[in-house]
Amino acid sequence: LVTEFGLSIYKDHQTVTLQEMPEKAPMGQLPRSIELVLEHDLVDRIKPGDRVQVVGVYRALATSSTGQSSTSGLFKTVVLVNNAMILGRDVSHLTFSPQDIRTIRELA
C-alpha cells in the first residue's frame, strides 16, 4: 500500500447537543435537546455552557447504524448550522488603538 500525499481533503466537523433554556421549558418537563452539526469556521465557536442562538437547516436523517436505509419510520433529526451567535457576550470592554481604527476605515 502506497500513500499518496495531497490527495485527501479534510474539513473541520463538530457535533454538539443544544438544550432548551431550563427557565423557558414548560413547568414540570425536562428541557428538550437537539443535535447540532457545525462545520468549517463554526467549529469550536460554541463552548459548553454558552447560551447561543443558531440559524440552520433542520434535517431528518433516515439511515440506520449499519449504513443502510431505514424502513422503520424513525428518523434522526439534526440541525446543520449556518450561523451561531453567543448570547450575552459583552463586547463593551474592547479597546481600539488609533492604528486599529485607521485599519478598519481603510478596509471599509
C-alpha positions as CSV (number, residue, x, y, z in Angstrom):
1,L,0.0,0.0,0.0
2,V,1.4,3.3,-1.1
3,T,0.2,6.6,0.5
4,E,-0.2,9.5,-1.9
5,F,0.1,12.8,-0.1
6,G,-2.0,15.8,-1.1
7,L,-5.0,13.9,-2.5
8,S,-7.1,14.0,0.7
9,I,-9.5,16.8,1.5
10,Y,-10.1,17.5,5.2
11,K,-12.7,19.6,6.8
12,D,-13.5,20.6,10.4
13,H,-16.6,18.9,11.8
14,Q,-18.1,19.1,15.3
15,T,-21.4,17.7,16.7
16,V,-22.9,19.4,19.8
17,T,-26.1,19.0,21.7
18,L,-28.3,22.1,22.1
19,Q,-30.6,22.1,25.1
20,E,-33.6,24.4,25.7
21,M,-33.1,27.0,28.4
22,P,-34.4,25.5,31.6
23,E,-36.2,28.7,32.6
24,K,-38.1,28.6,29.2
25,A,-39.1,24.9,29.4
26,P,-42.7,24.2,30.3
27,M,-43.3,23.6,34.0
28,G,-42.8,20.0,35.1
29,Q,-41.0,19.0,31.9
30,L,-37.3,18.4,31.2
31,P,-35.7,20.8,28.7
32,R,-35.7,19.4,25.1
33,S,-32.5,19.0,23.2
34,I,-31.3,18.5,19.6
35,E,-28.1,17.7,17.9
36,L,-26.2,20.5,16.0
37,V,-23.7,19.9,13.3
38,L,-21.0,22.6,13.0
39,E,-18.5,22.7,10.1
40,H,-15.6,24.8,8.9
41,D,-15.2,28.1,10.7
42,L,-18.1,27.4,13.2
43,V,-16.1,24.6,14.9
44,D,-15.0,25.5,18.4
45,R,-17.0,28.7,18.4
46,I,-19.5,27.3,20.9
47,K,-18.3,26.2,24.3
48,P,-20.2,24.1,26.9
49,G,-22.5,26.3,29.0
50,D,-22.8,29.1,26.4
51,R,-26.2,30.4,25.6
52,V,-26.5,30.6,21.9
53,Q,-28.8,31.5,19.0
54,V,-28.3,29.4,15.9
55,V,-29.6,29.6,12.4
56,G,-29.6,26.5,10.3
57,V,-31.4,23.8,8.4
58,Y,-33.5,21.2,10.3
59,R,-32.8,17.9,8.7
60,A,-34.2,14.4,9.2
61,L,-31.7,11.6,8.5
62,A,-33.1,8.2,7.6
63,T,-30.0,6.0,8.0
64,S,-29.5,3.2,10.4
65,S,-26.3,2.3,12.3
66,T,-25.5,-0.2,9.6
67,G,-25.5,2.5,6.9
68,Q,-28.5,1.0,5.0
69,S,-31.7,3.0,4.6
70,S,-34.2,2.5,7.4
71,T,-37.7,1.3,6.8
72,S,-38.8,1.6,10.4
73,G,-40.1,5.2,10.1
74,L,-37.8,6.5,12.7
75,F,-35.6,9.4,11.7
76,K,-32.7,11.1,13.5
77,T,-33.1,14.8,13.4
78,V,-30.2,17.3,13.3
79,V,-29.7,21.0,12.6
80,L,-27.0,21.8,10.0
81,V,-25.8,25.2,11.5
82,N,-25.2,28.1,9.2
83,N,-24.6,30.7,11.9
84,A,-24.1,30.7,15.7
85,M,-24.2,33.8,17.9
86,I,-23.4,33.6,21.6
87,L,-26.0,35.5,23.7
88,G,-24.9,37.9,26.4
89,R,-21.3,38.2,25.4
90,D,-20.2,41.7,26.5
91,V,-18.1,43.5,23.9
92,S,-18.0,46.8,25.7
93,H,-14.6,46.1,27.2
94,L,-12.9,46.1,23.8
95,T,-10.5,48.9,23.3
96,F,-9.2,50.0,19.8
97,S,-5.9,51.8,19.2
98,P,-5.7,54.6,16.7
99,Q,-3.9,52.2,14.3
100,D,-6.8,49.7,14.6
101,I,-9.3,52.5,13.8
102,R,-7.2,53.5,10.7
103,T,-7.0,49.9,9.5
104,I,-10.8,49.4,10.0
105,R,-11.5,52.6,8.0
106,E,-9.2,51.5,5.2
107,L,-10.9,48.1,4.9
108,A,-14.4,49.7,5.0
